[in-house]
Amino acid sequence: MALDTPAQSWLALDPQEAAKQVALGSQIMSTLGEDLTLGHVSVRHACGNLISIKRKGISLAEVGPDDVIVVDLNNPDGLKVPGMHLEALIHTEIYRARPEVGAVIHSHPVYSTALSSTNAKLEYLTHDSVLFHEGIGRYTDSAHLIMTPEQGQRVAHALGERRAVLLQNHGVVFVGEDIRWAILSAITLERSLKLQIYAGQIGKLNPIPLAEVKKIFPIKYQDKFLTEYWDRWVRELGEHKESQGTRENQ
């Protein structure tokens, strides 16, 4: 099942707004753990054929609006510019395969990357996990970097119509209707897997039946809630930066 269209589109109307979304989305993703300079976030513009993507060489925590590159999906040489990530094809091929996707994130958060290195699956143990009621895809061709259009297309195929796909022994790709939903997928999968580990240490797992999961999903996850979540993530960033500044000045 394809992603839903947001009630009020968050797709950027201009490169400046797209750059702001990529910068804030990258900084929020950095709170899931240090990814060196390897993770990347992108968003689709409202026009459909343009995307904005983080440049390589800096960490997710360091991304500002000036660190974002605009790419035309209709230009076969669009990725051949200085500063482009080696695996940017993950983004372009998913956008081509999934017209309803408004944001793509590739990163290596601890719990999701650990899951990519096993044959285990996400269990529906809490309301967090219900977000992934369609399951999680797995790209199992190899553990290599995704650097060719064919590999990118295979990742998009493994993703299918889901919100996340694990890259074998490598990391994970998250997608969403817009940047809010993609970030929610990343944060929620990490929390779900962390809770799954804890639950397994306490006792035998007791998953929610899939039929019940599908009933919970449309109540628990509504577009109208997403702006509240986004605003909280942005406030948390401000609080974190303020606390860092306070410690540095002590």
DORO-168251 format. One line per 4 residues: number of its first residue (from 1); for each residue x, y, z of N, C-alpha, C. Coordinates in nm, 3 decimals, always signed. Example, Ala and Ser with C-alpha at 12.3 -4.5 7.8 and 13.67 -1.06 7.14 Angstrom:
2
1) +1.319 -0.569 +0.780 +1.230 -0.450 +0.780 +1.320 -0.330 +0.780; +1.285 -0.225 +0.708 +1.367 -0.106 +0.714 +1.290 +0.003 +0.787;
END
This chain:
250
1) +0.085 -0.119 +0.000 +0.000 +0.000 +0.000 +0.088 +0.124 +0.000; +0.062 +0.217 -0.090 +0.142 +0.339 -0.101 +0.117 +0.430 +0.018; +0.211 +0.521 +0.041 +0.196 +0.617 +0.148 +0.078 +0.709 +0.120; +0.021 +0.763 +0.226 -0.089 +0.856 +0.212 -0.039 +0.995 +0.176;
5) -0.123 +1.074 +0.112 -0.089 +1.212 +0.083 -0.119 +1.297 +0.206; -0.022 +1.377 +0.254 -0.047 +1.459 +0.374 -0.164 +1.553 +0.353; -0.238 +1.579 +0.460 -0.353 +1.670 +0.451 -0.309 +1.809 +0.409; -0.196 +1.855 +0.463 -0.141 +1.984 +0.424 +0.002 +1.958 +0.380;
9) +0.026 +1.966 +0.249 +0.156 +1.925 +0.195 +0.270 +2.003 +0.256; +0.374 +1.929 +0.293 +0.496 +1.989 +0.344 +0.604 +1.993 +0.238; +0.572 +1.952 +0.117 +0.672 +1.956 +0.012 +0.710 +2.101 -0.017; +0.841 +2.125 -0.024 +0.892 +2.261 -0.037 +0.856 +2.324 -0.171;
13) +0.819 +2.451 -0.167 +0.785 +2.524 -0.289 +0.906 +2.588 -0.355; +1.017 +2.596 -0.283 +1.137 +2.658 -0.340 +1.261 +2.594 -0.278; +1.378 +2.613 -0.340 +1.502 +2.551 -0.289 +1.538 +2.595 -0.148; +1.502 +2.717 -0.111 +1.536 +2.766 +0.024 +1.461 +2.687 +0.131;
17) +1.332 +2.664 +0.109 +1.255 +2.587 +0.205 +1.303 +2.442 +0.208; +1.335 +2.386 +0.092 +1.385 +2.249 +0.087 +1.517 +2.237 +0.163; +1.604 +2.336 +0.146 +1.733 +2.334 +0.216 +1.715 +2.340 +0.367; +1.620 +2.419 +0.411 +1.591 +2.429 +0.554 +1.542 +2.295 +0.608;
21) +1.455 +2.227 +0.533 +1.404 +2.097 +0.577 +1.516 +1.993 +0.584; +1.603 +1.992 +0.484 +1.715 +1.898 +0.484 +1.807 +1.924 +0.603; +1.836 +2.052 +0.629 +1.925 +2.087 +0.739 +1.866 +2.045 +0.874; +1.741 +2.080 +0.898 +1.679 +2.044 +1.025 +1.660 +1.893 +1.036;
25) +1.620 +1.829 +0.927 +1.604 +1.684 +0.929 +1.735 +1.613 +0.957; +1.844 +1.662 +0.900 +1.975 +1.603 +0.924 +2.016 +1.618 +1.070; +1.994 +1.736 +1.125 +2.031 +1.760 +1.264 +1.949 +1.674 +1.360; +1.821 +1.657 +1.329 +1.737 +1.569 +1.412 +1.787 +1.425 +1.402;
29) +1.822 +1.380 +1.282 +1.874 +1.245 +1.265 +2.002 +1.225 +1.344; +2.081 +1.329 +1.360 +2.208 +1.316 +1.433 +2.187 +1.277 +1.578; +2.067 +1.302 +1.631 +2.039 +1.268 +1.771 +2.026 +1.118 +1.791; +2.017 +1.041 +1.681 +2.006 +0.895 +1.692 +2.142 +0.829 +1.705;
33) +2.249 +0.908 +1.701 +2.383 +0.851 +1.716 +2.479 +0.906 +1.614; +2.606 +0.903 +1.647 +2.711 +0.954 +1.559 +2.719 +0.871 +1.431; +2.713 +0.936 +1.317 +2.719 +0.869 +1.188 +2.838 +0.920 +1.107; +2.937 +0.980 +1.175 +3.051 +1.042 +1.107 +2.999 +1.136 +0.998;
37) +3.045 +1.120 +0.874 +2.996 +1.205 +0.765 +2.915 +1.122 +0.664; +2.864 +1.006 +0.708 +2.814 +0.907 +0.613 +2.665 +0.912 +0.586; +2.584 +0.965 +0.678 +2.440 +0.965 +0.655 +2.398 +1.076 +0.560; +2.283 +1.060 +0.496 +2.233 +1.165 +0.409 +2.081 +1.170 +0.406;
41) +2.030 +1.293 +0.398 +1.887 +1.323 +0.400 +1.852 +1.399 +0.273; +1.736 +1.369 +0.215 +1.690 +1.445 +0.099 +1.540 +1.468 +0.107; +1.493 +1.570 +0.037 +1.349 +1.596 +0.026 +1.315 +1.627 -0.119; +1.191 +1.595 -0.155 +1.143 +1.627 -0.289 +1.074 +1.762 -0.286;
45) +1.092 +1.841 -0.393 +1.023 +1.969 -0.405 +0.880 +1.945 -0.453; +0.795 +2.041 -0.431 +0.654 +2.027 -0.469 +0.637 +2.008 -0.619; +0.731 +2.057 -0.700 +0.721 +2.043 -0.845 +0.735 +1.898 -0.890; +0.797 +1.814 -0.805 +0.805 +1.671 -0.834 +0.935 +1.623 -0.891;
49) +1.001 +1.701 -0.977 +1.121 +1.653 -1.043 +1.251 +1.698 -0.977; +1.242 +1.788 -0.879 +1.362 +1.835 -0.810 +1.370 +1.777 -0.670; +1.492 +1.744 -0.627 +1.514 +1.706 -0.488 +1.631 +1.788 -0.434; +1.635 +1.802 -0.303 +1.749 +1.865 -0.236 +1.809 +1.763 -0.142;
53) +1.942 +1.750 -0.144 +2.010 +1.647 -0.068 +2.133 +1.704 +0.002; +2.161 +1.655 +0.121 +2.280 +1.694 +0.197 +2.406 +1.661 +0.117; +2.507 +1.748 +0.127 +2.635 +1.721 +0.061 +2.719 +1.629 +0.149; +2.820 +1.568 +0.088 +2.911 +1.483 +0.165 +3.017 +1.568 +0.235;
57) +3.091 +1.505 +0.326 +3.203 +1.572 +0.389 +3.176 +1.631 +0.525; +3.049 +1.635 +0.567 +3.015 +1.686 +0.700 +2.915 +1.590 +0.765; +2.909 +1.594 +0.896 +2.816 +1.507 +0.967 +2.674 +1.560 +0.958; +2.579 +1.476 +0.993 +2.440 +1.519 +0.995 +2.419 +1.635 +1.090;
61) +2.491 +1.636 +1.202 +2.476 +1.742 +1.301 +2.524 +1.877 +1.249; +2.610 +1.876 +1.149 +2.671 +2.000 +1.099 +2.598 +2.063 +0.982; +2.496 +1.996 +0.930 +2.432 +2.042 +0.806 +2.355 +2.171 +0.828; +2.383 +2.270 +0.742 +2.306 +2.393 +0.737 +2.247 +2.410 +0.599;
65) +2.163 +2.509 +0.576 +2.100 +2.528 +0.445 +2.199 +2.544 +0.330; +2.321 +2.592 +0.359 +2.421 +2.608 +0.253 +2.490 +2.477 +0.217; +2.459 +2.370 +0.288 +2.523 +2.240 +0.265 +2.431 +2.146 +0.189; +2.342 +2.201 +0.109 +2.240 +2.122 +0.040 +2.251 +2.143 -0.111;
69) +2.241 +2.035 -0.185 +2.254 +2.037 -0.332 +2.118 +2.006 -0.395; +2.081 +2.082 -0.496 +1.957 +2.058 -0.571 +1.987 +1.967 -0.690; +1.905 +1.865 -0.709 +1.923 +1.769 -0.818 +1.793 +1.760 -0.898; +1.806 +1.762 -1.030 +1.692 +1.743 -1.120 +1.684 +1.595 -1.156;
73) +1.576 +1.529 -1.119 +1.560 +1.386 -1.147 +1.553 +1.358 -1.297; +1.521 +1.458 -1.375 +1.513 +1.440 -1.521 +1.648 +1.457 -1.590; +1.751 +1.496 -1.514 +1.884 +1.516 -1.570 +1.969 +1.392 -1.542; +2.005 +1.315 -1.645 +2.083 +1.191 -1.622 +2.219 +1.216 -1.558;
77) +2.268 +1.340 -1.569 +2.398 +1.374 -1.509 +2.381 +1.456 -1.381; +2.261 +1.453 -1.323 +2.231 +1.538 -1.208 +2.317 +1.510 -1.085; +2.366 +1.386 -1.072 +2.446 +1.351 -0.955 +2.596 +1.374 -0.977; +2.634 +1.413 -1.097 +2.775 +1.432 -1.128 +2.819 +1.574 -1.097;
81) +2.806 +1.610 -0.971 +2.847 +1.744 -0.927 +2.935 +1.728 -0.804; +3.022 +1.825 -0.777 +3.108 +1.817 -0.659 +3.026 +1.810 -0.530; +3.073 +1.728 -0.438 +3.009 +1.720 -0.307 +2.897 +1.620 -0.297; +2.871 +1.543 -0.404 +2.760 +1.447 -0.400 +2.802 +1.319 -0.328;
85) +2.714 +1.266 -0.244 +2.740 +1.140 -0.175 +2.750 +1.025 -0.275; +2.837 +0.928 -0.246 +2.855 +0.812 -0.332 +2.725 +0.735 -0.351; +2.641 +0.732 -0.246 +2.520 +0.652 -0.250 +2.394 +0.735 -0.275; +2.410 +0.850 -0.338 +2.294 +0.934 -0.367 +2.194 +0.865 -0.459;
89) +2.240 +0.763 -0.532 +2.149 +0.688 -0.619 +2.038 +0.617 -0.541; +2.061 +0.591 -0.414 +1.954 +0.536 -0.331 +1.833 +0.630 -0.336; +1.861 +0.759 -0.322 +1.755 +0.859 -0.318 +1.686 +0.873 -0.453; +1.765 +0.895 -0.558 +1.705 +0.923 -0.688 +1.622 +0.805 -0.739;
93) +1.669 +0.684 -0.718 +1.596 +0.568 -0.769 +1.468 +0.543 -0.690; +1.470 +0.571 -0.560 +1.346 +0.557 -0.482 +1.245 +0.662 -0.524; +1.290 +0.786 -0.543 +1.198 +0.892 -0.587 +1.137 +0.857 -0.723; +1.215 +0.798 -0.811 +1.162 +0.762 -0.943 +1.061 +0.648 -0.932;
97) +1.087 +0.554 -0.842 +0.998 +0.439 -0.827 +0.873 +0.470 -0.745; +0.883 +0.571 -0.657 +0.774 +0.601 -0.563 +0.736 +0.749 -0.574; +0.649 +0.787 -0.666 +0.614 +0.929 -0.683 +0.553 +0.993 -0.559; +0.497 +0.913 -0.468 +0.433 +0.968 -0.349 +0.532 +0.995 -0.236;
101) +0.655 +0.949 -0.251 +0.757 +0.970 -0.148 +0.810 +1.112 -0.155; +0.811 +1.180 -0.039 +0.856 +1.318 -0.034 +0.987 +1.338 +0.039; +1.041 +1.232 +0.101 +1.169 +1.243 +0.171 +1.232 +1.105 +0.182; +1.365 +1.102 +0.173 +1.441 +0.977 +0.183 +1.560 +1.002 +0.276;
105) +1.586 +0.906 +0.363 +1.699 +0.915 +0.456 +1.775 +0.783 +0.451; +1.906 +0.791 +0.434 +1.992 +0.673 +0.451 +2.088 +0.702 +0.564; +2.090 +0.614 +0.663 +2.181 +0.632 +0.776 +2.212 +0.498 +0.839; +2.285 +0.503 +0.950 +2.333 +0.381 +1.013 +2.307 +0.384 +1.164;
109) +2.183 +0.412 +1.208 +2.154 +0.412 +1.352 +2.176 +0.274 +1.411; +2.210 +0.270 +1.540 +2.261 +0.149 +1.603 +2.168 +0.029 +1.591; +2.044 +0.044 +1.635 +1.954 -0.072 +1.643 +1.910 -0.120 +1.505; +1.880 -0.028 +1.415 +1.839 -0.067 +1.280 +1.954 -0.133 +1.205;
113) +2.075 -0.080 +1.222 +2.192 -0.139 +1.155 +2.221 -0.277 +1.213; +2.205 -0.291 +1.345 +2.222 -0.423 +1.406 +2.123 -0.523 +1.347; +1.997 -0.481 +1.331 +1.896 -0.569 +1.274 +1.932 -0.610 +1.132; +1.992 -0.518 +1.056 +2.031 -0.548 +0.917 +2.138 -0.656 +0.910;
117) +2.205 -0.682 +1.023 +2.312 -0.781 +1.028 +2.265 -0.915 +1.081; +2.135 -0.932 +1.094 +2.077 -1.056 +1.147 +1.963 -1.103 +1.057; +1.909 -1.219 +1.092 +1.789 -1.270 +1.025 +1.663 -1.243 +1.109; +1.679 -1.166 +1.216 +1.566 -1.135 +1.304 +1.469 -1.039 +1.234;
121) +1.351 -1.023 +1.290 +1.252 -0.932 +1.234 +1.199 -0.840 +1.344; +1.141 -0.730 +1.303 +1.072 -0.642 +1.396 +0.943 -0.709 +1.440; +0.924 -0.717 +1.570 +0.800 -0.773 +1.624 +0.706 -0.658 +1.663; +0.576 -0.681 +1.647 +0.477 -0.579 +1.682 +0.448 -0.587 +1.833;
125) +0.539 -0.528 +1.911 +0.528 -0.537 +2.056 +0.463 -0.416 +2.119; +0.471 -0.300 +2.055 +0.420 -0.176 +2.112 +0.352 -0.095 +2.002; +0.289 +0.015 +2.042 +0.227 +0.104 +1.943 +0.331 +0.166 +1.851; +0.455 +0.182 +1.897 +0.560 +0.234 +1.809 +0.572 +0.147 +1.684;
129) +0.581 +0.017 +1.704 +0.604 -0.074 +1.593 +0.489 -0.078 +1.493; +0.371 -0.033 +1.535 +0.253 -0.033 +1.448 +0.275 +0.054 +1.324; +0.363 +0.153 +1.334 +0.393 +0.237 +1.217 +0.436 +0.152 +1.098; +0.497 +0.037 +1.126 +0.551 -0.049 +1.020 +0.459 -0.169 +0.996;
133) +0.329 -0.140 +0.992 +0.230 -0.247 +0.976 +0.243 -0.316 +0.841; +0.310 -0.253 +0.746 +0.333 -0.317 +0.616 +0.463 -0.398 +0.616; +0.533 -0.398 +0.729 +0.660 -0.469 +0.738 +0.778 -0.381 +0.703; +0.896 -0.439 +0.703 +1.020 -0.371 +0.668 +1.086 -0.449 +0.556;
137) +1.130 -0.379 +0.452 +1.195 -0.446 +0.340 +1.337 -0.486 +0.374; +1.393 -0.577 +0.294 +1.533 -0.619 +0.310 +1.601 -0.625 +0.173; +1.709 -0.552 +0.162 +1.794 -0.560 +0.043 +1.906 -0.656 +0.076; +1.909 -0.771 +0.010 +2.002 -0.878 +0.047 +2.100 -0.913 -0.065;
141) +2.109 -0.831 -0.168 +2.199 -0.863 -0.279 +2.344 -0.874 -0.233; +2.388 -0.780 -0.149 +2.524 -0.779 -0.098 +2.533 -0.673 +0.011; +2.650 -0.664 +0.072 +2.674 -0.561 +0.174 +2.751 -0.443 +0.114; +2.765 -0.440 -0.017 +2.842 -0.334 -0.082 +2.769 -0.199 -0.076;
145) +2.845 -0.093 -0.102 +2.784 +0.039 -0.119 +2.691 +0.038 -0.240; +2.588 +0.122 -0.236 +2.492 +0.132 -0.346 +2.538 +0.245 -0.437; +2.604 +0.209 -0.549 +2.671 +0.310 -0.631 +2.635 +0.306 -0.778; +2.543 +0.218 -0.818 +2.500 +0.213 -0.958 +2.348 +0.227 -0.966;
149) +2.296 +0.273 -1.079 +2.150 +0.283 -1.093 +2.081 +0.148 -1.070; +2.145 +0.041 -1.115 +2.085 -0.092 -1.100 +2.073 -0.128 -0.951; +2.178 -0.099 -0.875 +2.171 -0.125 -0.731 +2.062 -0.040 -0.665; +2.057 +0.087 -0.704 +1.955 +0.175 -0.649 +1.815 +0.126 -0.680;
153) +1.795 +0.075 -0.800 +1.665 +0.021 -0.839 +1.630 -0.103 -0.759; +1.733 -0.184 -0.728 +1.710 -0.303 -0.648 +1.672 -0.267 -0.504; +1.734 -0.162 -0.453 +1.696 -0.114 -0.320 +1.551 -0.066 -0.320; +1.514 +0.010 -0.424 +1.377 +0.058 -0.435 +1.279 -0.058 -0.445;
157) +1.319 -0.163 -0.517 +1.234 -0.281 -0.529 +1.219 -0.351 -0.394; +1.329 -0.362 -0.320 +1.324 -0.426 -0.187 +1.240 -0.344 -0.090; +1.243 -0.213 -0.104 +1.160 -0.125 -0.021 +1.013 -0.149 -0.050; +0.980 -0.165 -0.177 +0.841 -0.184 -0.216 +0.759 -0.063 -0.176;
161) +0.646 -0.084 -0.113 +0.559 +0.025 -0.070 +0.568 +0.050 +0.080; +0.679 +0.005 +0.139 +0.698 +0.017 +0.283 +0.764 +0.150 +0.320; +0.788 +0.168 +0.451 +0.848 +0.291 +0.503 +0.998 +0.276 +0.531; +1.047 +0.153 +0.529 +1.189 +0.132 +0.560 +1.238 +0.006 +0.491;
165) +1.367 +0.007 +0.456 +1.431 -0.112 +0.401 +1.569 -0.124 +0.464; +1.600 -0.244 +0.512 +1.731 -0.272 +0.569 +1.827 -0.309 +0.457; +1.946 -0.252 +0.459 +2.052 -0.288 +0.365 +2.143 -0.388 +0.434; +2.159 -0.504 +0.377 +2.228 -0.615 +0.442 +2.363 -0.577 +0.501;
169) +2.379 -0.594 +0.633 +2.506 -0.566 +0.703 +2.556 -0.425 +0.677; +2.466 -0.329 +0.661 +2.507 -0.197 +0.611 +2.436 -0.084 +0.684; +2.306 -0.085 +0.686 +2.232 +0.026 +0.743 +2.086 +0.018 +0.704; +2.023 +0.132 +0.688 +1.879 +0.135 +0.663 +1.843 +0.257 +0.582;
173) +1.734 +0.247 +0.507 +1.677 +0.359 +0.432 +1.534 +0.379 +0.481; +1.502 +0.504 +0.513 +1.368 +0.540 +0.556 +1.306 +0.633 +0.452; +1.175 +0.621 +0.431 +1.105 +0.713 +0.342 +0.980 +0.763 +0.412; +0.926 +0.873 +0.359 +0.803 +0.927 +0.414 +0.733 +1.016 +0.314;
177) +0.607 +1.048 +0.343 +0.532 +1.140 +0.259 +0.601 +1.276 +0.252; +0.671 +1.311 +0.358 +0.750 +1.433 +0.364 +0.856 +1.412 +0.471; +0.933 +1.516 +0.502 +1.044 +1.502 +0.595 +0.997 +1.461 +0.734; +0.881 +1.506 +0.775 +0.830 +1.471 +0.908 +0.810 +1.320 +0.920;
181) +0.745 +1.261 +0.821 +0.716 +1.118 +0.824 +0.844 +1.035 +0.814; +0.940 +1.079 +0.734 +1.064 +1.004 +0.722 +1.142 +1.005 +0.853; +1.147 +1.121 +0.919 +1.213 +1.130 +1.049 +1.139 +1.043 +1.151; +1.006 +1.048 +1.149 +0.927 +0.966 +1.241 +0.960 +0.818 +1.223;
185) +0.975 +0.774 +1.098 +1.008 +0.634 +1.073 +1.141 +0.597 +1.136; +1.240 +0.685 +1.121 +1.373 +0.657 +1.176 +1.370 +0.650 +1.329; +1.311 +0.749 +1.391 +1.306 +0.754 +1.536 +1.224 +0.638 +1.592; +1.113 +0.609 +1.527 +1.022 +0.506 +1.577 +1.080 +0.366 +1.561;
189) +1.150 +0.339 +1.450 +1.209 +0.207 +1.434 +1.318 +0.184 +1.538; +1.401 +0.285 +1.562 +1.505 +0.270 +1.664 +1.444 +0.242 +1.801; +1.340 +0.316 +1.837 +1.276 +0.296 +1.967 +1.209 +0.158 +1.974; +1.145 +0.116 +1.866 +1.080 -0.015 +1.863 +1.180 -0.128 +1.885;
193) +1.294 -0.118 +1.818 +1.394 -0.223 +1.830 +1.459 -0.223 +1.968; +1.481 -0.106 +2.024 +1.536 -0.097 +2.159 +1.441 -0.162 +2.259; +1.312 -0.132 +2.248 +1.212 -0.192 +2.335 +1.203 -0.343 +2.314; +1.222 -0.387 +2.190 +1.217 -0.531 +2.160 +1.332 -0.604 +2.231;
197) +1.449 -0.543 +2.231 +1.563 -0.602 +2.301 +1.535 -0.612 +2.450; +1.485 -0.504 +2.508 +1.453 -0.505 +2.651 +1.347 -0.611 +2.684; +1.243 -0.615 +2.601 +1.135 -0.711 +2.626 +1.187 -0.854 +2.622; +1.277 -0.882 +2.527 +1.332 -1.016 +2.516 +1.415 -1.055 +2.637;
201) +1.473 -0.958 +2.704 +1.551 -0.986 +2.824 +1.461 -1.010 +2.945; +1.340 -0.953 +2.940 +1.247 -0.968 +3.051 +1.175 -1.103 +3.046; +1.134 -1.143 +2.925 +1.059 -1.268 +2.915 +1.023 -1.300 +2.771; +0.933 -1.394 +2.752 +0.890 -1.435 +2.619 +0.812 -1.322 +2.553;
205) +0.842 -1.296 +2.426 +0.775 -1.189 +2.353 +0.627 -1.222 +2.330; +0.544 -1.119 +2.336 +0.400 -1.135 +2.317 +0.352 -1.031 +2.216; +0.375 -1.055 +2.086 +0.343 -0.956 +1.983 +0.193 -0.927 +1.972; +0.162 -0.808 +1.925 +0.024 -0.770 +1.894 -0.017 -0.842 +1.765;
209) -0.134 -0.905 +1.760 -0.178 -0.971 +1.636 -0.184 -0.871 +1.520; -0.147 -0.917 +1.401 -0.141 -0.827 +1.285 -0.275 -0.762 +1.256; -0.384 -0.834 +1.273 -0.516 -0.775 +1.248 -0.541 -0.656 +1.340; -0.494 -0.665 +1.464 -0.510 -0.555 +1.559 -0.415 -0.441 +1.526;
213) -0.295 -0.477 +1.482 -0.196 -0.376 +1.440 -0.255 -0.287 +1.332; -0.320 -0.347 +1.235 -0.375 -0.270 +1.123 -0.492 -0.182 +1.166; -0.560 -0.218 +1.274 -0.667 -0.134 +1.326 -0.611 -0.016 +1.405; -0.501 -0.039 +1.474 -0.440 +0.065 +1.556 -0.374 +0.172 +1.470;
217) -0.312 +0.130 +1.359 -0.232 +0.222 +1.278 -0.303 +0.352 +1.240; -0.421 +0.350 +1.178 -0.482 +0.476 +1.134 -0.525 +0.568 +1.248; -0.538 +0.513 +1.367 -0.573 +0.595 +1.483 -0.447 +0.657 +1.543; -0.344 +0.575 +1.555 -0.219 +0.617 +1.618 -0.140 +0.714 +1.531;
221) -0.138 +0.690 +1.400 -0.051 +0.767 +1.311 -0.135 +0.845 +1.210; -0.161 +0.972 +1.242 -0.238 +1.062 +1.156 -0.151 +1.183 +1.121; -0.169 +1.230 +0.999 -0.087 +1.341 +0.953 -0.098 +1.465 +1.044; -0.215 +1.486 +1.101 -0.234 +1.605 +1.184 -0.146 +1.606 +1.308;
225) -0.097 +1.487 +1.348 -0.007 +1.481 +1.464 +0.137 +1.516 +1.428; +0.172 +1.505 +1.300 +0.313 +1.511 +1.261 +0.377 +1.648 +1.281; +0.302 +1.755 +1.260 +0.359 +1.888 +1.281 +0.393 +1.909 +1.428; +0.310 +1.855 +1.517 +0.341 +1.862 +1.660 +0.472 +1.790 +1.690;
229) +0.490 +1.672 +1.630 +0.614 +1.598 +1.652 +0.734 +1.676 +1.598; +0.719 +1.728 +1.476 +0.828 +1.803 +1.413 +0.867 +1.923 +1.500; +0.767 +1.996 +1.544 +0.795 +2.114 +1.628 +0.870 +2.075 +1.755; +0.835 +1.960 +1.813 +0.905 +1.914 +1.934 +1.048 +1.876 +1.904;
233) +1.071 +1.808 +1.792 +1.209 +1.774 +1.756 +1.294 +1.899 +1.738; +1.236 +2.001 +1.676 +1.310 +2.127 +1.655 +1.339 +2.193 +1.790; +1.241 +2.193 +1.881 +1.264 +2.250 +2.015 +1.374 +2.173 +2.088; +1.374 +2.041 +2.074 +1.478 +1.960 +2.138 +1.616 +1.996 +2.085;
237) +1.624 +2.023 +1.955 +1.752 +2.065 +1.897 +1.799 +2.195 +1.962; +1.707 +2.290 +1.976 +1.742 +2.417 +2.037 +1.787 +2.399 +2.181; +1.718 +2.311 +2.254 +1.755 +2.285 +2.392 +1.892 +2.219 +2.400; +1.920 +2.128 +2.307 +2.049 +2.060 +2.306 +2.162 +2.159 +2.277;
241) +2.142 +2.246 +2.178 +2.245 +2.344 +2.143 +2.268 +2.441 +2.258; +2.158 +2.479 +2.324 +2.170 +2.571 +2.437 +2.249 +2.506 +2.551; +2.221 +2.379 +2.579 +2.292 +2.310 +2.686 +2.439 +2.291 +2.651; +2.467 +2.266 +2.524 +2.606 +2.253 +2.482 +2.681 +2.384 +2.501;
245) +2.616 +2.494 +2.465 +2.678 +2.624 +2.480 +2.702 +2.658 +2.626; +2.606 +2.620 +2.711 +2.620 +2.647 +2.856 +2.740 +2.572 +2.912; +2.755 +2.443 +2.872 +2.868 +2.365 +2.923 +3.001 +2.419 +2.875; +3.004 +2.465 +2.748 +3.129 +2.517 +2.693 +3.171 +2.649 +2.760;
249) +3.074 +2.723 +2.812 +3.105 +2.851 +2.875 +3.131 +2.840 +3.025; +3.118 +2.719 +3.080 +3.140 +2.702 +3.223 +3.289 +2.695 +3.256;
END
